Amino acid sequence: MKYVILVPDGMSGLPIESLNDCTCMEAANTPNMDMIARVGRCGMVNNIPRGMTPASDVANLSILGYDPRKYYCGRGPLEAANLGIELDERDVAFRFNTVTVSCDKMADYSAGHITTKETSVLVEVLNQKLGNDKFHFYTGTSYRNLLIVRSDTIEEADKLAKVKCFPPHDILDKSILKYLPKNAEIVDLMERSKNILAECDINKVRIDLGQNPANMIWIWGQGKKPDMPKFEDAYGVSGGMISAVDLLKGMGRVLGLEIAEVPGATGYYDTNYEGKARAALDILERKDMVFVHVEAPDEAGHNGDAGEKVKAIENFDSLITGTIMKELSKMGDHRVVILPDHPTPVEKRTHTRDAVPVAMCGKGITADEVMVFSEKSAPSGSMGVSNGWELMKIFLKEDA
């Protein structure tokens, strides 16, 4: 049996007046997703446990079948795992974004989706000016980067890992002064980064070109070394991961999944959709399961761009879902499940904790009466509403 998990990040949302009061999912032309709904079962899942932040690390742990209340470690350590960084018990791994701040407000959480090549130069400068035995900066992908803080004692590291921090995409157009991390040393690094980045030629060029400069680093998303069982040990199924972002790839590495590096996979609108689909099919030649994640719908939601979100959903449907479904029947018995990790409504420009629609089809799965895949239709499906971390057991169960 082959298993395919399709995750268009942040795909679900709320009705939008400019789309005739449809959601982006409803407005998009998605014949392949609708086919999965039509021949399979639908329902809703809650990927965010009560009391936890609706973040991608929380939500995707749920989808992979790991209860975040037990296994959550923060996104920093997962991104460190993807970069091959071994964490000591005294280490705390933080995500840091290169951001654009204007008049003390968060203007852009991604500095205009700065390129990885540009960011690598900025990170080199940050290490020269701010790095030492305690602080070390690492280049990730685009605006997504990493800071490792080594404390003198395990107790100090444990305390630092619990500091209250805020994701920059949650405070767009808001005063940053209310949302600075609750740690003076971390805030000092962020403040000192302003003058350092202002002197970088790359930012001077970006300003001349009318692009948002990376004029500050924003530190958040911290945690310590993760401890969770390998996916194959937990579920008896081998698997692989397709994603452009360090967070998901790191999560996959921690869980022992094969990670595919897809040329042209950017984590943005211009990502190589078809390349991801082909990489997924390649993994299925060797493994039982593949998890395919695309960031583009989420980025469009954060940008408040309904048109780009609809386009990203349609690209996911045709180039990911369509390509995989066409070839999957040649591989024998199979199952497919599709769901966003969390909603990213265009109007809110951030994640929400609402339940998301899910559709599942394949061998042993009896169809219900749902004909299209959307936030409006999925609740009437036969799967009802379940906790996201319980979905994997249902998906892999013989009589699902």
C-alpha positions in Angstrom: 0.0 0.0 0.0 1.2 3.5 -0.9 0.2 6.5 1.2 0.2 10.1 0.1 -0.3 13.1 2.4 -0.9 16.4 0.6 -0.6 19.6 2.7 -1.3 23.0 0.9 -0.1 25.2 3.8 -2.7 27.7 5.1 -5.1 26.9 2.3 -8.4 27.3 4.2 -9.8 30.6 5.2 -12.9 32.8 5.4 -15.3 34.2 2.8 -14.0 37.3 1.0 -16.3 40.0 -0.4 -14.2 40.5 -3.6 -14.6 36.7 -4.3 -18.4 36.9 -4.2 -18.3 35.9 -0.5 -16.4 32.7 -1.3 -13.3 31.5 0.4 -10.1 31.1 -1.7 -10.7 27.3 -1.7 -14.2 27.8 -3.0 -13.2 30.3 -5.6 -10.3 28.2 -6.9 -10.8 25.6 -9.7 -9.7 22.4 -8.0 -11.0 19.3 -10.0 -8.4 17.0 -8.5 -9.1 17.9 -4.9 -12.8 17.7 -5.6 -12.3 14.2 -7.1 -10.6 13.0 -3.9 -13.6 14.4 -1.9 -16.1 12.8 -4.4 -14.7 9.3 -4.3 -13.7 9.4 -0.7 -14.6 10.7 2.8 -14.5 14.2 4.1 -14.6 15.8 7.5 -12.8 18.4 9.7 -9.8 18.1 11.9 -8.4 20.2 14.7 -4.6 20.4 14.3 -4.1 22.9 17.2 -4.6 21.6 20.7 -6.4 23.9 23.1 -4.1 26.4 24.6 -1.4 26.1 21.9 -0.4 28.6 19.3 -1.7 27.9 15.7 1.8 27.6 14.3 3.0 25.4 11.5 5.2 23.3 13.7 2.3 22.5 16.0 -0.1 21.8 13.1 2.2 19.6 11.0 3.2 17.6 14.0 -0.5 16.8 14.4 -0.8 15.8 10.7 2.1 13.4 11.1 0.4 11.8 14.0 2.3 13.3 16.9 0.3 14.9 19.7 1.9 18.4 20.1 1.0 18.5 23.8 3.6 15.7 24.2 6.1 16.3 21.5 6.2 20.0 20.8 9.8 21.4 20.9 9.5 24.7 19.1 10.5 25.4 15.5 14.1 26.4 16.0 15.3 22.9 17.0 13.5 21.4 13.9 15.2 23.9 11.6 18.5 23.2 13.3 18.0 19.5 12.5 17.6 20.3 8.8 20.8 22.3 8.8 22.6 19.3 10.5 23.3 21.2 13.7 23.7 18.9 16.8 22.2 20.6 19.8 23.8 20.3 23.3 21.6 20.2 26.4 22.8 23.8 27.0 21.7 25.0 23.5 18.6 26.8 22.6 17.7 27.1 18.9 15.8 30.2 17.8 14.3 31.0 14.4 15.2 34.5 13.3 13.5 36.4 10.4 15.2 39.1 8.4 12.4 41.7 8.6 11.5 45.2 7.6 10.6 47.6 10.4 9.3 51.1 9.7 8.5 53.7 12.3 8.8 51.0 15.0 6.1 48.9 13.2 6.5 45.5 11.6 6.2 46.4 7.9 7.3 43.1 6.4 8.0 39.8 8.1 10.2 38.6 5.2 12.1 41.7 4.0 10.4 41.4 0.6 11.0 37.6 0.5 14.7 38.3 0.4 16.8 35.6 -1.4 18.8 33.0 0.4 21.9 34.3 -1.4 21.4 37.8 0.0 20.6 36.5 3.4 23.8 34.4 3.5 25.8 37.6 3.2 23.9 39.3 6.0 24.3 36.3 8.2 28.0 36.3 7.7 28.1 40.0 8.8 26.0 39.2 11.8 28.4 36.5 12.9 31.3 38.8 12.5 29.7 41.6 14.5 27.5 39.8 17.0 28.7 36.2 17.0 30.8 34.7 19.8 31.0 31.5 21.9 27.4 32.1 23.1 25.7 33.3 19.9 26.0 31.8 16.4 23.9 32.7 13.4 23.1 30.3 10.5 21.6 30.9 7.1 18.4 29.0 6.3 16.1 29.6 3.4 15.1 33.1 2.3 14.1 35.1 5.3 14.0 32.0 7.6 17.3 31.7 9.5 18.7 30.3 12.8 20.3 31.5 16.0 21.9 29.1 18.4 22.4 30.3 22.0 24.7 28.3 24.2 24.0 28.9 27.9 26.5 28.3 30.7 24.2 25.7 32.4 21.3 23.5 31.5 19.1 25.4 33.9 19.8 28.7 32.1 19.0 27.0 28.8 15.7 25.7 30.2 14.8 29.1 31.3 15.7 30.7 28.0 13.6 28.2 26.1 10.5 29.4 28.0 10.9 33.1 27.2 7.8 34.6 25.6 8.4 35.5 22.0 6.1 36.5 19.2 6.0 35.5 15.5 6.6 38.5 13.2 3.9 37.4 10.8 1.4 37.8 13.7 2.2 41.5 14.3 2.1 43.0 10.8 1.5 46.8 10.9 1.7 46.7 14.7 4.2 48.4 17.0 7.0 46.1 17.7 7.6 47.6 21.1 4.7 45.7 22.5 5.9 42.4 21.1 9.7 42.2 21.8 10.9 39.0 23.4 10.8 39.0 27.2 14.6 38.7 27.5 16.9 41.7 27.6 19.9 39.9 26.0 17.8 38.7 23.0 16.3 42.2 22.6 19.8 43.7 22.7 20.8 41.5 19.8 17.8 42.6 17.8 18.5 46.2 18.5 22.2 46.0 17.6 21.3 44.3 14.3 19.7 47.5 13.0 22.9 49.5 12.6 24.8 46.4 11.4 22.3 45.6 8.6 21.9 49.3 7.7 25.5 49.4 6.6 25.3 46.3 4.4 25.6 47.0 0.7 22.9 44.5 -0.1 20.3 46.5 1.8 21.5 49.8 0.2 20.9 48.1 -3.2 17.5 46.8 -2.2 16.5 50.3 -1.1 17.7 51.8 -4.4 15.6 49.2 -6.3 12.5 50.0 -4.2 12.6 46.7 -2.4 12.0 46.2 1.4 15.4 46.1 3.2 16.3 43.5 5.8 16.8 46.3 8.4 16.4 44.2 11.6 16.4 40.6 12.8 13.4 39.2 14.7 14.2 36.4 17.1 11.5 33.9 18.0 10.3 30.2 17.8 12.9 28.8 20.2 13.3 25.4 21.8 15.6 22.7 22.9 16.7 19.4 21.3 13.6 17.4 20.2 12.8 13.9 21.5 10.2 11.9 19.6 10.1 8.4 18.1 10.9 7.8 14.4 7.9 7.6 12.2 8.6 4.1 11.1 8.9 2.9 14.7 5.7 4.6 15.6 3.6 3.5 12.6 5.4 0.7 10.9 5.5 2.6 7.6 8.6 4.0 5.9 8.3 7.5 4.4 9.7 10.7 2.8 9.1 14.4 3.0 8.8 17.0 0.3 9.0 20.7 1.4 11.0 23.8 0.6 11.1 25.1 4.2 13.7 24.1 6.8 11.0 23.6 9.5 9.2 20.8 7.6 12.4 19.2 6.3 13.9 19.3 9.9 10.8 17.7 11.3 11.1 15.0 8.7 14.8 14.4 9.5 14.0 14.1 13.2 11.3 11.6 12.4 13.6 9.6 10.1 11.9 10.4 6.9 13.8 10.6 3.6 14.1 14.3 2.6 14.0 15.2 -1.1 15.9 18.3 -2.2 13.9 19.7 -5.2 15.6 22.2 -7.5 13.6 25.4 -7.7 11.6 24.7 -4.5 11.5 28.2 -3.0 8.7 28.2 -0.3 7.0 31.0 -2.3 4.7 31.5 -5.2 7.3 30.6 -7.7 8.1 27.2 -6.2 8.7 24.2 -8.5 5.3 22.5 -8.0 5.7 19.8 -10.6 9.3 19.1 -9.5 7.8 18.4 -6.0 5.2 16.1 -7.4 7.9 14.1 -9.4 10.1 13.9 -6.3 7.1 12.5 -4.4 6.5 9.9 -7.0 10.2 9.0 -6.9 10.1 8.5 -3.1 7.1 6.3 -3.4 9.2 3.9 -5.6 11.3 3.2 -2.4 9.0 4.1 0.5 5.5 3.5 1.7 4.5 7.1 2.4 5.3 10.6 1.2 4.3 13.9 2.8 4.1 16.7 0.3 4.0 20.3 1.7 3.7 23.6 -0.3 4.1 26.9 1.5 2.7 29.2 -1.2 -1.0 29.4 -0.1 0.1 30.4 3.4 2.5 33.1 2.1 -0.4 34.6 0.0 -2.6 34.6 3.1 0.1 36.4 5.1 0.5 38.9 2.3 -3.3 39.5 2.2 -3.4 38.6 -1.5 -6.6 36.7 -2.4 -5.7 36.5 -6.1 -2.3 34.9 -5.4 -3.8 32.5 -2.9 -6.4 31.3 -5.4 -3.6 30.9 -7.9 -1.5 28.9 -5.5 -4.4 26.6 -4.6 -5.0 26.0 -8.3 -1.3 25.3 -8.9 -1.3 22.8 -6.0 -4.4 21.1 -7.4 -3.2 20.8 -11.0 0.6 20.4 -10.7 0.8 18.5 -7.4 -2.4 16.7 -6.8 -3.2 16.1 -10.5 0.3 14.9 -11.3 0.5 12.5 -8.4 -3.0 11.1 -8.8 -2.4 10.4 -12.5 0.6 8.2 -11.7 -0.5 6.7 -8.4 -2.9 4.2 -9.9 0.1 2.5 -11.6 1.6 1.8 -8.2 -1.2 -0.5 -7.1 -3.2 -0.1 -3.8 -2.9 3.4 -2.4 -4.5 6.0 -0.2 -4.4 9.8 -0.4 -5.3 12.4 2.2 -5.4 16.1 1.7 -5.7 18.9 4.2 -4.2 22.3 5.1 -2.3 22.4 8.4 -4.2 25.5 9.6 -6.2 28.4 8.1 -4.4 31.5 7.0 -7.3 33.9 6.1 -6.4 36.7 3.7 -8.2 39.3 5.9 -6.4 38.3 9.1 -3.0 37.8 7.4 -2.1 35.3 10.1 -2.9 31.7 11.2 -6.1 30.9 13.1 -6.8 27.9 15.2 -10.0 26.8 13.4 -10.6 23.2 12.3 -9.6 22.5 8.7 -11.3 20.4 5.9 -9.8 17.0 5.2 -10.6 14.6 2.3 -9.3 11.0 2.1 -9.7 8.4 -0.6 -8.3 5.1 -1.8 -8.4 1.4 -1.0 -10.9 0.5 1.7 -12.3 4.0 2.1 -16.1 4.2 1.4 -17.3 7.4 -0.3 -19.7 9.7 1.5 -22.0 12.3 -0.2 -19.6 15.2 -0.3 -19.0 16.3 -3.9 -16.5 19.2 -3.6 -13.6 19.9 -1.2 -14.2 23.1 0.7 -14.7 24.6 4.2 -18.4 24.6 3.6 -18.9 21.1 2.3 -16.4 19.1 4.4 -18.2 19.3 7.7 -21.1 17.2 6.3 -18.8 14.3 5.4 -18.8 11.0 7.2 -15.5 11.6 9.1 -17.0 14.3 11.3 -14.5 16.3 13.4 -11.5 14.7 14.9 -8.2 15.7 16.5 -5.4 16.1 13.9 -2.9 13.9 15.7 -5.4 11.0 15.5 -5.9 11.3 11.8 -2.7 9.3 10.9 -4.1 6.2 12.7 -7.3 6.5 10.8 -5.4 7.0 7.5 -3.2 4.0 8.0 -5.9 1.7 9.5 -7.0 -1.2 7.3 -10.7 -0.4 7.5 -10.5 3.3 7.6 
